[in-house]
Amino acid sequence: MDRHAFWALIEECRRRFRGGDERLAWLRGELARRPMEEIVRFQVCLDQVTQDASTEDLWAAAARIFGGRCSDDGFCYFGLWMVGLGREVFERALADPDALADAPEVQRLAGRPRDEWNDDWPEWELLDYVALEAYERAAGGAEDGAESCEDAFDDAVETQRLNDEGGRDPADGRGEVGGGAGAALGLPRLSRLFPLPAGA
């Protein structure tokens, strides 16, 4: 599985379902029917595209949407959510984080109190586990148990990563980024959609 095939799966998932749980169930089943090497490649591709999104500008965009701050974990889950927005939106946001203001999923959040975002909350942490779950299903409950299956999956992903070019840790050299006035200068549309609360 290359990036094109990875994005094709994500797009098919988006076409079929809106809800995150339904998408995950479909992806899990679809991946579990494939060779285990493809399941591993899906995880490697997911890691690579989320690493691509690990930029200071996108972190500032996430912080703006979240009201001024975004934690390390929050940004990781935000990047996974961005993958779920599809390849076109994802790649536009890589080139111009302020383009997230055009995404319907982002526009649905604007003007709503965060405690009412519920299922629209911009995070998709569980996407990071779907390949492992598919791998375990494809392994058919190996005798060594789930823990050794997870170890085998992690080892296979790491081996594939080492065989690929590049590959940086998205947390390398990163601190928490605030979405204050400085970030707002480069994010005019997101700043209009998500004005900072007083004192932020």
C-alpha atoms as an extended CHARMM CRD file, in Angstrom:
* protein
*
       200  EXT
         1         1  MET       CA              0.0000000000        0.0000000000        0.0000000000  PROA      1               0.0000000000
         2         2  ASP       CA              1.3720000000        3.3830000000       -1.0420000000  PROA      2               0.0000000000
         3         3  ARG       CA              0.0290000000        6.8290000000       -0.1800000000  PROA      3               0.0000000000
         4         4  HSD       CA             -2.3170000000        6.8150000000       -3.1420000000  PROA      4               0.0000000000
         5         5  ALA       CA             -3.9320000000        3.5730000000       -1.9480000000  PROA      5               0.0000000000
         6         6  PHE       CA             -3.9850000000        4.9010000000        1.6260000000  PROA      6               0.0000000000
         7         7  TRP       CA             -5.8710000000        8.0300000000        0.5920000000  PROA      7               0.0000000000
         8         8  ALA       CA             -8.1990000000        5.9880000000       -1.6150000000  PROA      8               0.0000000000
         9         9  LEU       CA             -9.2510000000        4.0170000000        1.4800000000  PROA      9               0.0000000000
        10        10  ILE       CA             -9.7810000000        7.1960000000        3.4880000000  PROA      10              0.0000000000
        11        11  GLU       CA            -11.8560000000        8.7330000000        0.6850000000  PROA      11              0.0000000000
        12        12  GLU       CA            -13.9770000000        5.5960000000        0.2830000000  PROA      12              0.0000000000
        13        13  CYS       CA            -14.5820000000        5.6030000000        4.0100000000  PROA      13              0.0000000000
        14        14  ARG       CA            -15.6720000000        9.2690000000        3.8560000000  PROA      14              0.0000000000
        15        15  ARG       CA            -18.0500000000        8.5580000000        0.9840000000  PROA      15              0.0000000000
        16        16  ARG       CA            -19.7260000000        5.7050000000        2.8280000000  PROA      16              0.0000000000
        17        17  PHE       CA            -20.0880000000        7.0890000000        6.3480000000  PROA      17              0.0000000000
        18        18  ARG       CA            -20.1700000000       10.3400000000        8.2780000000  PROA      18              0.0000000000
        19        19  GLY       CA            -19.7650000000        9.0770000000       11.8550000000  PROA      19              0.0000000000
        20        20  GLY       CA            -16.3240000000        8.2810000000       13.2220000000  PROA      20              0.0000000000
        21        21  ASP       CA            -17.3690000000        4.9380000000       14.7350000000  PROA      21              0.0000000000
        22        22  GLU       CA            -18.8910000000        3.7520000000       11.4600000000  PROA      22              0.0000000000
        23        23  ARG       CA            -15.7980000000        4.8280000000        9.5550000000  PROA      23              0.0000000000
        24        24  LEU       CA            -13.5320000000        2.9900000000       11.9730000000  PROA      24              0.0000000000
        25        25  ALA       CA            -15.6120000000       -0.1920000000       11.7680000000  PROA      25              0.0000000000
        26        26  TRP       CA            -15.5070000000       -0.0950000000        7.9640000000  PROA      26              0.0000000000
        27        27  LEU       CA            -11.7550000000        0.5910000000        7.8530000000  PROA      27              0.0000000000
        28        28  ARG       CA            -11.0590000000       -2.1610000000       10.3900000000  PROA      28              0.0000000000
        29        29  GLY       CA            -13.0230000000       -4.7010000000        8.3720000000  PROA      29              0.0000000000
        30        30  GLU       CA            -11.5610000000       -3.5730000000        5.0450000000  PROA      30              0.0000000000
        31        31  LEU       CA             -7.9820000000       -3.7300000000        6.3360000000  PROA      31              0.0000000000
        32        32  ALA       CA             -8.4880000000       -7.0820000000        8.0870000000  PROA      32              0.0000000000
        33        33  ARG       CA             -9.3410000000       -8.6760000000        4.7070000000  PROA      33              0.0000000000
        34        34  ARG       CA             -6.0000000000       -7.5970000000        3.2500000000  PROA      34              0.0000000000
        35        35  PRO       CA             -2.5240000000       -9.1340000000        3.5960000000  PROA      35              0.0000000000
        36        36  MET       CA             -0.8860000000       -8.2570000000        6.8770000000  PROA      36              0.0000000000
        37        37  GLU       CA              1.8700000000       -6.3890000000        5.0370000000  PROA      37              0.0000000000
        38        38  GLU       CA             -0.7650000000       -3.9900000000        3.6760000000  PROA      38              0.0000000000
        39        39  ILE       CA             -2.1580000000       -3.4130000000        7.1480000000  PROA      39              0.0000000000
        40        40  VAL       CA              1.3290000000       -2.4920000000        8.3170000000  PROA      40              0.0000000000
        41        41  ARG       CA              1.7790000000       -0.1750000000        5.3230000000  PROA      41              0.0000000000
        42        42  PHE       CA             -1.5100000000        1.5670000000        6.1820000000  PROA      42              0.0000000000
        43        43  GLN       CA             -0.1060000000        2.4250000000        9.6190000000  PROA      43              0.0000000000
        44        44  VAL       CA              3.1850000000        3.5730000000        8.1340000000  PROA      44              0.0000000000
        45        45  CYS       CA              1.3480000000        5.8140000000        5.6560000000  PROA      45              0.0000000000
        46        46  LEU       CA             -0.8300000000        7.1910000000        8.4480000000  PROA      46              0.0000000000
        47        47  ASP       CA              2.2590000000        7.9660000000       10.5190000000  PROA      47              0.0000000000
        48        48  GLN       CA              3.9290000000        9.6420000000        7.5470000000  PROA      48              0.0000000000
        49        49  VAL       CA              1.0180000000       11.9000000000        6.6380000000  PROA      49              0.0000000000
        50        50  THR       CA              0.4540000000       12.9470000000       10.2410000000  PROA      50              0.0000000000
        51        51  GLN       CA              4.1630000000       13.7320000000       10.4960000000  PROA      51              0.0000000000
        52        52  ASP       CA              3.7710000000       15.9150000000        7.4170000000  PROA      52              0.0000000000
        53        53  ALA       CA              1.0900000000       17.8270000000        9.3370000000  PROA      53              0.0000000000
        54        54  SER       CA              3.3630000000       18.3850000000       12.3530000000  PROA      54              0.0000000000
        55        55  THR       CA              4.1780000000       21.9990000000       11.5760000000  PROA      55              0.0000000000
        56        56  GLU       CA              4.1640000000       25.0620000000       13.7760000000  PROA      56              0.0000000000
        57        57  ASP       CA              1.6380000000       26.7570000000       11.4750000000  PROA      57              0.0000000000
        58        58  LEU       CA             -0.8440000000       23.8900000000       11.7050000000  PROA      58              0.0000000000
        59        59  TRP       CA             -0.3350000000       23.7260000000       15.4540000000  PROA      59              0.0000000000
        60        60  ALA       CA             -1.1920000000       27.4390000000       15.5950000000  PROA      60              0.0000000000
        61        61  ALA       CA             -4.3160000000       26.7220000000       13.5030000000  PROA      61              0.0000000000
        62        62  ALA       CA             -5.3590000000       23.9730000000       15.9040000000  PROA      62              0.0000000000
        63        63  ALA       CA             -4.7390000000       26.2600000000       18.8720000000  PROA      63              0.0000000000
        64        64  ARG       CA             -6.8890000000       28.9580000000       17.2690000000  PROA      64              0.0000000000
        65        65  ILE       CA             -9.7690000000       26.5100000000       16.7540000000  PROA      65              0.0000000000
        66        66  PHE       CA             -9.4270000000       25.2700000000       20.3420000000  PROA      66              0.0000000000
        67        67  GLY       CA             -9.5740000000       28.7730000000       21.7680000000  PROA      67              0.0000000000
        68        68  GLY       CA             -5.9410000000       29.7350000000       22.1660000000  PROA      68              0.0000000000
        69        69  ARG       CA             -3.9800000000       26.6440000000       23.1990000000  PROA      69              0.0000000000
        70        70  CYS       CA             -3.4230000000       23.0970000000       21.9780000000  PROA      70              0.0000000000
        71        71  SER       CA             -1.5570000000       20.4090000000       23.9190000000  PROA      71              0.0000000000
        72        72  ASP       CA              0.8370000000       17.8630000000       22.4060000000  PROA      72              0.0000000000
        73        73  ASP       CA             -1.7720000000       15.1010000000       22.5680000000  PROA      73              0.0000000000
        74        74  GLY       CA             -4.5260000000       17.4180000000       21.3510000000  PROA      74              0.0000000000
        75        75  PHE       CA             -2.4470000000       18.3090000000       18.3010000000  PROA      75              0.0000000000
        76        76  CYS       CA             -1.6820000000       14.6490000000       17.5710000000  PROA      76              0.0000000000
        77        77  TYR       CA             -5.4020000000       13.7980000000       17.6360000000  PROA      77              0.0000000000
        78        78  PHE       CA             -6.1690000000       16.9280000000       15.5880000000  PROA      78              0.0000000000
        79        79  GLY       CA             -3.7540000000       15.7060000000       12.8850000000  PROA      79              0.0000000000
        80        80  LEU       CA             -5.5590000000       12.3550000000       12.7730000000  PROA      80              0.0000000000
        81        81  TRP       CA             -8.8640000000       14.2170000000       12.4660000000  PROA      81              0.0000000000
        82        82  MET       CA             -7.4180000000       16.2080000000        9.5630000000  PROA      82              0.0000000000
        83        83  VAL       CA             -6.6890000000       12.9190000000        7.7770000000  PROA      83              0.0000000000
        84        84  GLY       CA            -10.3890000000       12.1130000000        8.1310000000  PROA      84              0.0000000000
        85        85  LEU       CA            -11.2340000000       15.3340000000        6.2900000000  PROA      85              0.0000000000
        86        86  GLY       CA             -9.8410000000       13.7540000000        3.1210000000  PROA      86              0.0000000000
        87        87  ARG       CA             -6.7940000000       14.2420000000        0.9450000000  PROA      87              0.0000000000
        88        88  GLU       CA             -7.8380000000       17.5060000000       -0.7410000000  PROA      88              0.0000000000
        89        89  VAL       CA             -8.6110000000       19.3350000000        2.5150000000  PROA      89              0.0000000000
        90        90  PHE       CA             -5.5630000000       17.8060000000        4.2190000000  PROA      90              0.0000000000
        91        91  GLU       CA             -3.1240000000       18.8460000000        1.4860000000  PROA      91              0.0000000000
        92        92  ARG       CA             -4.6230000000       22.3260000000        1.1790000000  PROA      92              0.0000000000
        93        93  ALA       CA             -4.1610000000       22.7540000000        4.9300000000  PROA      93              0.0000000000
        94        94  LEU       CA             -0.5180000000       21.6370000000        4.6790000000  PROA      94              0.0000000000
        95        95  ALA       CA              0.0750000000       24.3680000000        2.1030000000  PROA      95              0.0000000000
        96        96  ASP       CA             -2.0550000000       26.9720000000        3.9060000000  PROA      96              0.0000000000
        97        97  PRO       CA             -3.3430000000       26.1610000000        7.4110000000  PROA      97              0.0000000000
        98        98  ASP       CA             -5.8340000000       29.0250000000        7.1690000000  PROA      98              0.0000000000
        99        99  ALA       CA             -7.5710000000       27.0340000000        4.3880000000  PROA      99              0.0000000000
       100       100  LEU       CA             -9.0690000000       24.8990000000        7.1610000000  PROA      100             0.0000000000
       101       101  ALA       CA            -11.5950000000       27.7240000000        7.4760000000  PROA      101             0.0000000000
       102       102  ASP       CA            -13.1330000000       26.4620000000        4.2080000000  PROA      102             0.0000000000
       103       103  ALA       CA            -13.7700000000       22.9360000000        5.4970000000  PROA      103             0.0000000000
       104       104  PRO       CA            -17.4500000000       22.3220000000        6.3550000000  PROA      104             0.0000000000
       105       105  GLU       CA            -16.3560000000       20.3090000000        9.4050000000  PROA      105             0.0000000000
       106       106  VAL       CA            -14.5180000000       23.3750000000       10.7330000000  PROA      106             0.0000000000
       107       107  GLN       CA            -17.3120000000       25.7780000000        9.8270000000  PROA      107             0.0000000000
       108       108  ARG       CA            -19.7710000000       23.6290000000       11.8260000000  PROA      108             0.0000000000
       109       109  LEU       CA            -17.7280000000       24.3720000000       14.9520000000  PROA      109             0.0000000000
       110       110  ALA       CA            -17.5860000000       28.1470000000       14.5490000000  PROA      110             0.0000000000
       111       111  GLY       CA            -19.7900000000       30.1260000000       16.9000000000  PROA      111             0.0000000000
       112       112  ARG       CA            -20.7060000000       27.0740000000       18.9840000000  PROA      112             0.0000000000
       113       113  PRO       CA            -19.5940000000       26.6490000000       22.5930000000  PROA      113             0.0000000000
       114       114  ARG       CA            -16.9440000000       23.9270000000       22.8070000000  PROA      114             0.0000000000
       115       115  ASP       CA            -19.0180000000       21.9800000000       25.3010000000  PROA      115             0.0000000000
       116       116  GLU       CA            -21.5810000000       21.5220000000       22.5050000000  PROA      116             0.0000000000
       117       117  TRP       CA            -19.1500000000       20.2010000000       19.8810000000  PROA      117             0.0000000000
       118       118  ASN       CA            -19.7450000000       16.6060000000       21.0040000000  PROA      118             0.0000000000
       119       119  ASP       CA            -19.2930000000       14.2630000000       18.0100000000  PROA      119             0.0000000000
       120       120  ASP       CA            -17.9430000000       17.1460000000       15.9000000000  PROA      120             0.0000000000
       121       121  TRP       CA            -14.9230000000       17.6100000000       18.2050000000  PROA      121             0.0000000000
       122       122  PRO       CA            -11.8390000000       17.9620000000       15.9620000000  PROA      122             0.0000000000
       123       123  GLU       CA             -9.9410000000       14.8590000000       17.0330000000  PROA      123             0.0000000000
       124       124  TRP       CA             -9.8180000000       11.2570000000       15.8520000000  PROA      124             0.0000000000
       125       125  GLU       CA             -7.4680000000        9.4700000000       18.2330000000  PROA      125             0.0000000000
       126       126  LEU       CA             -8.9880000000        6.0530000000       17.4990000000  PROA      126             0.0000000000
       127       127  LEU       CA             -7.8300000000        6.1830000000       13.8670000000  PROA      127             0.0000000000
       128       128  ASP       CA             -4.3380000000        5.5360000000       15.2320000000  PROA      128             0.0000000000
       129       129  TYR       CA             -5.4220000000        2.0990000000       16.5280000000  PROA      129             0.0000000000
       130       130  VAL       CA             -7.4950000000        0.8060000000       13.6220000000  PROA      130             0.0000000000
       131       131  ALA       CA             -4.5800000000       -0.8740000000       11.7980000000  PROA      131             0.0000000000
       132       132  LEU       CA             -3.4580000000       -2.6920000000       14.9550000000  PROA      132             0.0000000000
       133       133  GLU       CA             -7.0250000000       -3.9210000000       15.5330000000  PROA      133             0.0000000000
       134       134  ALA       CA             -7.2400000000       -5.0990000000       11.9240000000  PROA      134             0.0000000000
       135       135  TYR       CA             -3.8470000000       -6.8010000000       12.2600000000  PROA      135             0.0000000000
       136       136  GLU       CA             -5.0190000000       -8.6400000000       15.3820000000  PROA      136             0.0000000000
       137       137  ARG       CA             -8.1940000000       -9.7190000000       13.5880000000  PROA      137             0.0000000000
       138       138  ALA       CA             -6.2260000000      -10.8780000000       10.5370000000  PROA      138             0.0000000000
       139       139  ALA       CA             -3.8610000000      -12.8300000000       12.8130000000  PROA      139             0.0000000000
       140       140  GLY       CA             -6.9020000000      -14.7620000000       14.0310000000  PROA      140             0.0000000000
       141       141  GLY       CA             -6.0690000000      -14.6950000000       17.7280000000  PROA      141             0.0000000000
       142       142  ALA       CA             -2.5850000000      -16.1340000000       17.6370000000  PROA      142             0.0000000000
       143       143  GLU       CA             -1.6370000000      -18.5510000000       20.4120000000  PROA      143             0.0000000000
       144       144  ASP       CA              0.7860000000      -16.0750000000       21.9430000000  PROA      144             0.0000000000
       145       145  GLY       CA             -2.0890000000      -13.7040000000       22.6650000000  PROA      145             0.0000000000
       146       146  ALA       CA             -2.9060000000      -10.0770000000       21.9700000000  PROA      146             0.0000000000
       147       147  GLU       CA              0.2110000000       -8.6610000000       23.6180000000  PROA      147             0.0000000000
       148       148  SER       CA              2.5890000000      -10.5590000000       21.3570000000  PROA      148             0.0000000000
       149       149  CYS       CA              0.4180000000       -9.6930000000       18.3480000000  PROA      149             0.0000000000
       150       150  GLU       CA              0.7700000000       -6.0140000000       19.2540000000  PROA      150             0.0000000000
       151       151  ASP       CA              4.5330000000       -6.4730000000       19.6110000000  PROA      151             0.0000000000
       152       152  ALA       CA              4.6910000000       -8.1530000000       16.1860000000  PROA      152             0.0000000000
       153       153  PHE       CA              2.6840000000       -5.2980000000       14.6600000000  PROA      153             0.0000000000
       154       154  ASP       CA              4.8780000000       -2.6290000000       16.2710000000  PROA      154             0.0000000000
       155       155  ASP       CA              8.0260000000       -4.4440000000       15.1090000000  PROA      155             0.0000000000
       156       156  ALA       CA              6.6800000000       -4.7490000000       11.5550000000  PROA      156             0.0000000000
       157       157  VAL       CA              5.7430000000       -1.0460000000       11.4670000000  PROA      157             0.0000000000
       158       158  GLU       CA              9.1580000000       -0.0340000000       12.7860000000  PROA      158             0.0000000000
       159       159  THR       CA             10.9520000000       -2.2630000000       10.2710000000  PROA      159             0.0000000000
       160       160  GLN       CA              8.9410000000       -0.7890000000        7.4140000000  PROA      160             0.0000000000
       161       161  ARG       CA              9.6470000000        2.7300000000        8.6930000000  PROA      161             0.0000000000
       162       162  LEU       CA             13.3760000000        2.0160000000        8.7380000000  PROA      162             0.0000000000
       163       163  ASN       CA             13.1290000000        0.7970000000        5.1500000000  PROA      163             0.0000000000
       164       164  ASP       CA             11.4330000000        4.0210000000        4.0740000000  PROA      164             0.0000000000
       165       165  GLU       CA             13.2430000000        7.2660000000        3.4960000000  PROA      165             0.0000000000
       166       166  GLY       CA             13.1760000000        9.9630000000        6.1700000000  PROA      166             0.0000000000
       167       167  GLY       CA             10.7790000000        9.5140000000        8.9980000000  PROA      167             0.0000000000
       168       168  ARG       CA             11.0470000000       12.0050000000       11.7960000000  PROA      168             0.0000000000
       169       169  ASP       CA              9.4350000000       12.0040000000       15.1770000000  PROA      169             0.0000000000
       170       170  PRO       CA              6.5860000000       14.5450000000       15.0340000000  PROA      170             0.0000000000
       171       171  ALA       CA              7.4360000000       15.5800000000       18.5860000000  PROA      171             0.0000000000
       172       172  ASP       CA             11.0890000000       16.4010000000       17.7880000000  PROA      172             0.0000000000
       173       173  GLY       CA             11.9370000000       19.8960000000       18.9230000000  PROA      173             0.0000000000
       174       174  ARG       CA              8.3540000000       20.8040000000       19.6530000000  PROA      174             0.0000000000
       175       175  GLY       CA              6.9030000000       22.6690000000       22.5520000000  PROA      175             0.0000000000
       176       176  GLU       CA              3.3470000000       23.7070000000       23.2090000000  PROA      176             0.0000000000
       177       177  VAL       CA              2.2450000000       26.3960000000       20.7790000000  PROA      177             0.0000000000
       178       178  GLY       CA             -0.2080000000       29.0860000000       21.7650000000  PROA      178             0.0000000000
       179       179  GLY       CA             -2.6610000000       30.5170000000       19.2600000000  PROA      179             0.0000000000
       180       180  GLY       CA             -2.3090000000       34.1240000000       20.3760000000  PROA      180             0.0000000000
       181       181  ALA       CA             -2.1810000000       37.3710000000       18.4320000000  PROA      181             0.0000000000
       182       182  GLY       CA              1.0530000000       36.4870000000       16.6190000000  PROA      182             0.0000000000
       183       183  ALA       CA             -0.4480000000       33.3210000000       15.1920000000  PROA      183             0.0000000000
       184       184  ALA       CA             -3.6160000000       35.1910000000       14.2680000000  PROA      184             0.0000000000
       185       185  LEU       CA             -1.6570000000       37.3870000000       11.8410000000  PROA      185             0.0000000000
       186       186  GLY       CA             -1.1540000000       34.3880000000        9.5750000000  PROA      186             0.0000000000
       187       187  LEU       CA             -4.6270000000       32.9280000000       10.1080000000  PROA      187             0.0000000000
       188       188  PRO       CA             -7.0970000000       35.6840000000        9.2610000000  PROA      188             0.0000000000
       189       189  ARG       CA            -10.0280000000       33.4500000000        8.2910000000  PROA      189             0.0000000000
       190       190  LEU       CA             -9.6770000000       31.0720000000       11.2220000000  PROA      190             0.0000000000
       191       191  SER       CA             -9.2550000000       34.0720000000       13.5100000000  PROA      191             0.0000000000
       192       192  ARG       CA            -12.5730000000       35.4790000000       12.3260000000  PROA      192             0.0000000000
       193       193  LEU       CA            -14.3050000000       32.1310000000       12.7910000000  PROA      193             0.0000000000
       194       194  PHE       CA            -12.7510000000       31.5030000000       16.2010000000  PROA      194             0.0000000000
       195       195  PRO       CA            -12.1030000000       34.8100000000       18.0010000000  PROA      195             0.0000000000
       196       196  LEU       CA            -10.0290000000       34.3770000000       21.1210000000  PROA      196             0.0000000000
       197       197  PRO       CA            -11.8240000000       34.7780000000       24.4380000000  PROA      197             0.0000000000
       198       198  ALA       CA            -10.9310000000       37.8750000000       26.4410000000  PROA      198             0.0000000000
       199       199  GLY       CA             -7.6140000000       37.4650000000       28.2370000000  PROA      199             0.0000000000
       200       200  ALA       CA             -6.4170000000       34.5650000000       26.0670000000  PROA      200             0.0000000000
